[in-house]
Amino acid sequence: TGAHIHCQCGPHSRCPSGDRGTQFISGFWRGFCKNVGIDLSFSSAYHPQTNGAAERANQNVEKYLRCFISEQQDNWSDLLPWAEYAINSAVSESTGHSPFFTVYGFDPPVLPDTFPDSTIPALDKQLASLKETWGRVRRALEESSAIQKTKADRHRRQAPVYQVGDRVWLSSRNIKLLVPSMKLAPRYIGPYKILRRLNPVSYALALPPHFKIHNVFHVNLLKPLLCNRYTKVHAPPPPVSVEGEEEFEVQAILGARLSRGSLQYLVDWVGYGPEDRSWVPAAEVHAPRLVKAFYLAHPRAPGGRPVAAPGGGVLSRWLRGWGAW
């Protein structure tokens, strides 16, 4: 940043939009930007199209490097300046100018438009052929770009508009659910309430605290909650008071694991979806019948503590003590 932006263009008050990689959201980077007066801007979670121009530029750079890189792929850094030059010299369909012209007011001479007179007829013929070829290639690229844009626009539709307080479904495509197979997991989870509208295509949702992900999503990842007389969407049940403490009702025990030497259960809660399943210390799970049912189905799961049984085989100390429950 300092070598390629500040030294050439001066400090900017707003940092170009980036993804939420650890290098961009780290305390060091945030502190550096704050000290030099830069306001950070990040793209929506799980939606690279938010910063589509940068994503497309990255694809162009990769395409260029793929064509010219060595077999060992160890000279890519030497090719970056030339890739930058080629991209900045290309005319943008949106502006009608190259990025170079937009910034400096003129285009760099990539290929000459005219050639000096030559006394060698064969050379003149070759140069004329090259100029004609360059023109055909330029026109073909412009036509191809226009066709691609037309095809892409056919599949685009107007983004829906949501209001603060609306409840929407959230796509589970980029969210890790505690289920055996994501292929059979629900496509959408929720519904969740919209807290605010950041811009026409980005919304902040009220997510459960255990999600630990950024709560701003692109509108393409949301789906409206459409209710009719057959639709039943109930709010999650509140906790119940047991001996003065609030507890949630356990629906099933789905798994067991040892975390730092402590036994934990994967708990499915009554009235909540798979996105709310959580690992809970065994000492905090007050559902002995459900724990017993889990170990009857999974006797070798962690926490069963199998011991040798008379006549061979194994049996669990847990299971032997459950008869009194």
Buried (B, 14 or more C-beta within 10 A) or exposed (E): BEEEEEEEEEEBEEBEBBBBEEEBBEEEBEEEBEEBEBEBEBBBBBBBEBBEEBEEBEEEBEEBBEEEBEEEEEEBEEBEEEBBEBBBBBBEEEEEEBBBBEEEEEEEEEEEEEEEEEEEEEEEEEBEEEBEEBEEEEEEEEEEEEEEEEEEEEEEEEEEEBEEEBBBBBBBEEBEBBBEEEEEBBEBBBBBBBBEBEEEBBBBBEBEEEBEEBBBBBBBBBBEBEEEEEEEEEEEEEEEEEEEEEBBEBBBBBBBEEEEEEBBBBBBBEEBBBBBBBBBEBEEBEBEEBBBBBBEEBBEBBBBEBEEEEEEEEBBEBBEEBEEE
